[in-house]
């Protein structure tokens, strides 16, 4: 079982990446939340992985933190949710928001996730509510800050700014306590254009 991989990021796409580890390229399926936080191609990266074995395939699923992997494994344990759907769910909702929705039984929030219907949302609440109630909030929160921070960095990268510059600018703005995503982006664009 492969639990963690460290190597050079050789290729990345929104749903999968390739990491070169000692001359061997490992294809790893990832949620969008991981894709947006990856470094540039050619950079060293470490991912926590889950190895999924089927009759016809051996697949790796990757996460930047152990807490994301734990949420993935909890989702994968629900009847009717396989690893691909679990990754899709984590692409549609941040882990901390998912935990909150499950704890509160927020079915409408779960139904807003692509691939989750009414029966599956009900099953997720029934099977996972108690498991998420026992997890401390810090364990399921992403390491790199709030959803607003991630969204701002993602928007700036999509506008063509370097990820490192975008992250530094957004971090500085976050320290100053800027409010909405629009305000953060406006200030970041002002700083980056100077």
Order of alpha helices (4+ residues) and beta strands (2+ residues): beta-beta-beta-alpha-beta-beta-alpha-alpha-alpha-alpha-alpha-alpha-alpha-alpha-alpha
